[in-house]
Amino acid sequence: MSTLSTTDITDVGHGDSLCCASEEGPSAATAVVKQETLSQTASYGTSHNELNDTLLMEPSDIKMYPTEDTPAREGQPVKRKKGPAPKMLGNEVCSVCGDKASGFHYNVLSCEGCKGFFRRSVIKGAQYTCKNSGRCEMDMYMRRKCQQCRLRKCREAGMLEQCVLSEEQIRLKKMKKQEDGTARTSAVSVPSPAPEMPPLAPEQQEMIEKLVAMQKQCNKRSFLDRPKVTPWPLNQDPLNREVRQQRFAHFTELAIMSVQEIVDFAKQLPGFLELTREDQIALLKTSTIEIMLLETSRRYNPAIESITFLKDFSYNKEDFAKAGLQLEFINPIFEFSKGMNDLHLDEAEYALLIAINIFSADRPNVQDHELVERLQQPYVDALHSYIRIKRPNVSMIHLRGQT
């Protein structure tokens, strides 16, 4: 399997936050801060690609299941009979792709894969393109190849967009459930003792230790390359063009080293090199900015309101501005870094978040979504277990696939 270098990463984007409406569990919320284009790049002779990964979707007609009592009129949608879903026999198949069905989701008997795909598509307002003019026959193989026809088949099978809850609806639903639980608990005279949290599984502990070690190793290699970085000029003259160019070159080289750290870290993640080269590039191109923001948060010093690179290069907002960056770009970086710093995350949590961020199946141009999701899941499970042990008082944890 071929590997990557920083030259493969020509642009970066941002991910999206997804939620599950058919279950009560919250979804993963990935902190996202959009990067603004550096307006002075052209004057310094450095080019940057524009970011454009926003997905749009036109509303389409919704078809629903006919009831047993009332036949469907031709050309008019009808819905499945109200009430509890029929009992599963165990041999039902997905109405969309023919895979084994797990239950009725969004009004349709479907598998977990199609349920999640429909939920993500609705929440993102996704717009897909079919290379076969929308004539693909949907099955377990084609569902990974043509997202437009898969979404069309979901609607034709009867999946209802109005059944997908928004993030705000899920939040209100959780709050109501918590209030009901608090009211019931207060009515009990003798409170039950808090359950003891089980320890991390040995394989999870080993995985976390390896991630932290990998991260330190990548940081150490960058530190050894520190002498190669263009020095920060001592001349403070704001009108000196050469001084401004030297500052900008200094920041640019630090950014390149950060990107190289991310590539090196990703290549050491189990399973990453099993992906196709195209999927490797797609994942890295669209996750690099988010990971760099996580790294700046990890290096943020609230006492001096500065971000430290390579152990002893510290920069405040004024330094970023002197290098030619605009406030529209600087302020979100420091606000995000301060907010993350307030959570007091440790190295293990940051390493797990970065691994989860890299293996995000919903990135644009990713082909093998199911493999990427399988590679991500162990890190999601490990972070969920780790937070429950370290932060037992946290009542709601926003992790994909957890309830």
C-alpha positions in Angstrom: 0.0 0.0 0.0 1.5 3.4 -1.0 2.0 6.0 1.7 1.5 9.8 1.8 3.6 12.9 2.2 2.6 16.4 2.9 2.7 17.2 -0.8 -0.4 15.0 -1.2 -2.4 17.3 1.0 -3.4 20.2 -1.3 -6.3 21.6 0.7 -8.2 21.0 3.9 -11.8 21.2 4.9 -14.0 20.6 7.9 -16.2 17.7 9.0 -19.8 17.7 10.2 -21.7 16.8 13.3 -24.2 14.0 13.0 -27.0 12.9 15.2 -29.2 9.8 15.5 -32.9 10.4 15.6 -34.2 6.9 16.0 -32.3 6.3 19.2 -32.1 8.5 22.2 -28.3 8.5 22.3 -26.5 11.7 21.3 -24.1 11.6 18.5 -20.5 12.7 18.1 -20.0 16.4 18.0 -16.7 17.4 16.4 -15.5 20.8 17.3 -15.2 22.7 14.0 -13.7 26.1 13.3 -13.6 27.2 9.7 -10.4 28.6 8.4 -10.6 32.0 6.6 -8.4 32.6 3.6 -5.2 34.5 4.4 -5.7 37.8 2.5 -2.0 38.7 2.4 -0.8 35.3 1.0 -0.5 36.6 -2.5 1.8 39.4 -1.5 4.2 37.0 0.0 4.2 34.6 -3.0 2.5 31.7 -1.2 -0.8 30.3 -2.6 -3.6 28.4 -0.7 -6.5 26.5 -2.1 -9.9 27.7 -1.2 -12.1 25.5 0.9 -15.4 24.2 -0.5 -16.8 21.1 1.1 -20.3 22.4 1.9 -22.9 19.9 0.8 -26.4 21.0 -0.3 -29.5 19.0 -1.1 -32.7 19.8 -2.9 -35.9 18.7 -1.1 -37.5 15.7 -2.9 -40.8 14.0 -2.8 -41.4 11.6 0.1 -43.0 8.2 -0.4 -44.4 6.1 2.4 -45.5 2.6 3.1 -49.2 1.8 2.3 -51.3 0.5 5.2 -52.9 -2.9 5.1 -56.4 -1.4 5.4 -56.2 1.4 2.8 -54.7 0.8 -0.6 -52.4 3.5 -1.9 -53.7 5.8 -4.6 -51.6 6.0 -7.6 -49.2 8.9 -7.5 -50.0 9.8 -3.8 -47.8 8.9 -0.8 -49.3 6.9 2.0 -47.9 5.8 5.3 -47.5 2.7 7.4 -50.2 2.1 10.0 -49.6 3.9 13.3 -48.8 1.9 16.4 -45.9 -0.2 17.6 -43.7 -1.8 14.9 -44.4 -5.4 14.1 -42.4 -8.0 16.0 -39.2 -9.0 14.2 -38.8 -12.6 13.2 -35.1 -12.4 12.6 -35.1 -13.0 8.8 -36.2 -9.6 7.6 -34.2 -7.8 5.0 -33.6 -4.1 4.5 -36.1 -2.5 2.2 -33.3 -0.3 0.7 -30.3 -2.6 0.1 -31.4 -6.1 1.0 -29.0 -6.5 4.0 -30.3 -8.0 7.3 -32.8 -5.6 8.8 -32.4 -4.5 12.4 -35.8 -2.9 12.8 -38.1 -0.1 11.7 -36.2 3.1 11.3 -37.8 6.3 10.1 -40.9 4.4 9.1 -39.1 1.7 7.1 -37.8 -1.8 7.8 -34.1 -1.3 7.2 -30.5 -2.1 8.3 -28.3 -0.1 10.6 -26.2 1.1 7.6 -29.1 2.6 5.7 -30.6 4.0 8.8 -27.4 5.9 9.6 -26.9 6.9 6.0 -30.3 8.4 5.8 -29.9 10.2 9.1 -26.6 11.7 8.1 -27.8 12.8 4.7 -30.9 14.5 6.1 -28.9 16.3 8.9 -26.2 17.5 6.4 -28.7 18.3 3.7 -26.4 16.3 1.4 -26.6 16.5 -2.4 -25.1 13.5 -4.2 -24.3 12.8 -7.8 -24.9 9.6 -9.7 -22.6 8.6 -12.5 -25.3 6.5 -14.0 -28.0 9.2 -14.3 -29.9 7.9 -11.3 -30.5 4.4 -12.7 -28.4 2.3 -10.3 -30.1 -0.9 -8.9 -29.5 -0.7 -5.1 -28.1 -3.7 -3.3 -25.5 -4.4 -0.6 -22.7 -3.7 -3.1 -24.1 -0.6 -4.9 -25.0 1.1 -1.6 -21.3 1.9 -1.2 -20.9 3.0 -4.8 -23.8 5.4 -5.4 -25.0 7.6 -2.6 -27.6 9.4 -4.8 -29.4 6.3 -5.7 -29.2 5.0 -2.2 -30.8 8.1 -0.8 -33.4 7.9 -3.6 -34.2 4.3 -2.7 -34.5 5.3 1.0 -37.2 7.8 0.1 -38.9 5.4 -2.3 -39.0 2.8 0.5 -40.8 5.3 2.7 -38.2 6.8 5.0 -39.5 10.2 6.4 -37.2 13.1 6.8 -39.5 14.5 9.5 -38.7 11.5 11.7 -35.0 12.6 11.9 -34.6 14.8 15.0 -32.3 17.8 14.9 -29.5 18.4 17.4 -31.8 20.8 19.3 -34.7 18.4 19.4 -32.4 15.7 20.8 -31.0 18.1 23.4 -34.5 19.0 24.6 -35.5 15.4 24.7 -32.5 14.5 26.8 -33.1 17.4 29.1 -36.7 16.3 29.6 -35.6 12.8 30.3 -33.1 14.0 32.8 -35.7 16.1 34.6 -38.1 13.2 34.7 -35.3 11.0 36.1 -34.4 13.7 38.7 -38.0 13.9 39.8 -38.3 10.2 40.2 -35.0 10.0 42.2 -36.1 12.8 44.6 -39.2 10.8 45.4 -37.1 7.9 46.8 -36.2 8.3 50.4 -33.0 6.1 50.4 -30.7 6.9 47.4 -29.0 3.9 45.9 -25.2 4.0 45.8 -23.5 5.1 42.6 -22.4 2.1 40.5 -18.7 1.5 40.4 -17.2 2.2 37.0 -15.5 -0.8 35.4 -11.8 -0.3 34.5 -10.6 0.0 30.9 -10.3 -3.2 29.0 -6.6 -4.3 28.7 -6.6 -3.8 24.9 -8.1 -0.3 25.3 -5.4 0.7 27.9 -2.7 -0.6 25.6 -4.2 1.3 22.6 -4.3 4.5 24.5 -0.7 4.2 25.7 0.5 3.5 22.1 -1.4 6.6 20.8 0.1 8.9 23.4 3.6 7.4 22.7 3.1 7.9 18.9 2.0 11.5 19.5 5.1 12.3 21.6 7.3 10.6 19.0 5.9 12.8 16.2 6.3 15.9 18.4 9.9 15.0 19.1 10.8 14.7 15.4 9.4 18.2 14.8 11.4 19.5 17.8 14.6 18.1 16.3 13.8 20.0 13.0 13.5 23.3 14.9 16.8 24.8 13.6 15.5 24.5 10.1 12.7 27.0 10.7 13.2 30.6 9.5 14.0 32.6 12.7 11.6 35.1 14.1 13.0 38.6 13.3 14.3 40.8 16.1 13.5 43.9 14.1 10.1 45.2 15.3 9.6 47.8 12.5 6.0 47.1 11.3 6.6 48.9 7.9 9.6 46.8 7.0 8.5 44.5 4.2 11.4 42.1 4.6 10.6 41.7 8.3 6.9 40.9 7.6 7.9 38.3 5.0 10.3 36.7 7.5 7.5 36.4 10.1 5.1 35.0 7.6 7.7 32.4 6.4 8.3 31.5 10.1 4.6 30.8 10.7 4.3 29.0 7.3 7.1 26.6 8.1 5.7 25.8 11.6 2.3 25.0 9.9 4.1 22.7 7.4 5.8 20.9 10.3 2.4 20.5 12.0 0.9 18.9 8.8 3.9 16.5 8.6 3.2 15.5 12.3 -0.4 14.7 11.4 0.6 12.6 8.4 3.2 10.7 10.4 0.7 10.1 13.2 -2.0 8.9 10.8 0.4 6.5 9.0 1.1 4.8 12.4 -2.6 4.3 13.2 -3.6 0.6 12.8 -5.6 0.1 9.6 -4.8 3.5 8.0 -2.4 2.1 5.4 -5.0 -0.6 4.5 -7.1 2.1 3.0 -6.7 3.1 -0.6 -4.4 5.9 -1.4 -7.4 8.0 -2.5 -9.2 7.5 0.8 -6.0 8.2 2.8 -5.6 11.6 0.9 -9.3 12.4 1.3 -9.3 11.8 5.0 -6.2 13.8 5.6 -7.1 16.7 3.4 -10.4 17.3 5.2 -9.2 16.6 8.8 -5.9 18.5 8.9 -7.4 21.9 9.9 -9.5 20.4 12.7 -6.5 18.4 14.0 -4.3 21.5 13.9 -6.9 23.3 16.0 -6.9 20.4 18.5 -3.1 20.7 18.6 -3.2 24.4 19.2 -5.7 23.8 22.0 -3.3 21.3 23.6 -0.5 23.9 23.5 -2.5 26.9 24.7 -1.3 28.6 27.8 -4.1 30.5 29.5 -1.8 32.3 31.9 -0.1 34.2 29.1 -2.8 33.7 26.4 -0.3 32.3 24.0 0.1 29.1 21.9 3.4 27.3 22.2 5.1 25.4 19.3 8.2 23.2 19.5 8.3 23.7 23.3 9.6 27.3 23.4 8.1 29.2 20.5 5.1 31.0 22.1 2.9 33.4 20.2 0.0 35.6 21.2 -2.6 37.3 19.1 -0.4 40.2 18.3 2.4 37.9 17.0 -0.1 36.2 14.7 -1.2 39.6 13.4 2.4 40.7 12.9 2.9 37.6 10.7 0.2 38.9 8.4 -2.8 36.9 9.6 -6.2 38.6 9.8 -8.2 38.9 13.0 -11.1 37.0 11.4 -8.7 34.0 11.3 -6.8 34.7 14.6 -9.8 35.2 17.0 -11.5 31.9 16.3 -8.3 30.0 16.9 -7.7 31.5 20.3 -11.4 31.3 21.3 -11.5 27.6 20.4 -8.2 26.9 22.1 -9.4 28.7 25.3 -12.7 26.8 25.3 -10.9 23.4 24.8 -8.4 24.3 27.5 -11.2 24.9 29.9 -12.2 21.3 29.6 -8.8 20.2 31.0 -8.3 17.3 28.6 -5.3 15.2 29.1 -2.9 13.8 26.4 -4.9 10.5 26.1 -8.1 12.4 25.4 -6.5 14.6 22.8 -4.8 11.6 21.1 -8.1 9.7 20.9 -9.9 12.7 19.5 -7.3 13.1 16.8 -7.6 9.4 15.8 -11.4 9.7 15.8 -11.1 12.8 13.7 -8.9 11.2 11.1 -11.2 8.2 10.7 -14.3 10.2 9.8 -16.2 8.3 7.2 -18.4 11.2 6.1 -15.5 13.2 4.6 -16.0 14.2 1.0 -14.6 11.8 -1.6 -14.2 8.9 0.8 -15.1 5.7 -1.0 -15.0 2.9 1.6 -17.2 4.4 4.3 -17.8 1.1 6.1 -14.1 0.3 6.5 -13.4 3.8 7.8 -16.2 3.5 10.3 -14.9 0.1 11.5 -11.4 1.6 12.0 -12.9 4.6 14.0 -15.1 2.6 16.3 -12.4 1.2 18.7 -11.2 4.8 19.4 -14.8 6.0 20.0 -15.4 3.1 22.4 -12.1 3.7 24.2 -12.8 7.5 24.6 -16.3 6.7 25.9 -14.9 4.3 28.5 -12.0 6.6 29.4 -14.2 9.6 30.0 -16.7 7.6 32.1 -13.9 6.6 34.4 -12.1 9.9 34.5 -15.2 12.1 34.6 -17.9 10.0 36.4 -20.0 13.1 37.1 -20.5 13.9 33.4 -24.1 13.1 32.7 -24.1 13.4 28.9 -21.3 12.3 26.6 -21.6 13.1 23.0 -20.0 10.2 21.2 -21.2 8.6 18.0 -23.0 5.3 18.6 -23.2 5.7 22.4 -26.3 6.0 24.5 
